[in-house]
Amino acid sequence: MGVELGGLSLTIVMGILSKSANQNSIFLRLYPTDKSSRLPAGLILRILDGNTEVFKELIAREGDILLQYKFWGNKGEVFWIQIQYQSSQLAEAFII
């Protein structure tokens, strides 16, 4: 999924793998759409639960080519991805 944020062109890749009848592994990657560039230092990727409480925050450092995180959730659960860079922010909800 491609997104534009604060003049940046970013790609979010999400993979879901079933662990059991009710539980899934979720893999997230965020990287610049232009493969030759780096993420800007200070770009923030947050994973929020269904109550919009942050349970993981990743902050890009100088030279990072991507941010990635793996977590588990039950089928039917809601989680949010929030991306912030400087004064620009976007969020999207997903259902497992």
Secondary structure, DSSP 8 states (H G I E B T S, - for coil): -EEEETTEEEEEEEEEEE-SSSEEEEEEEEEESSTTS---TT-EEEEE-TT--EEEEEE--TT---EEEEEEEETT-EEEEEEEETTEEEEEEEE-
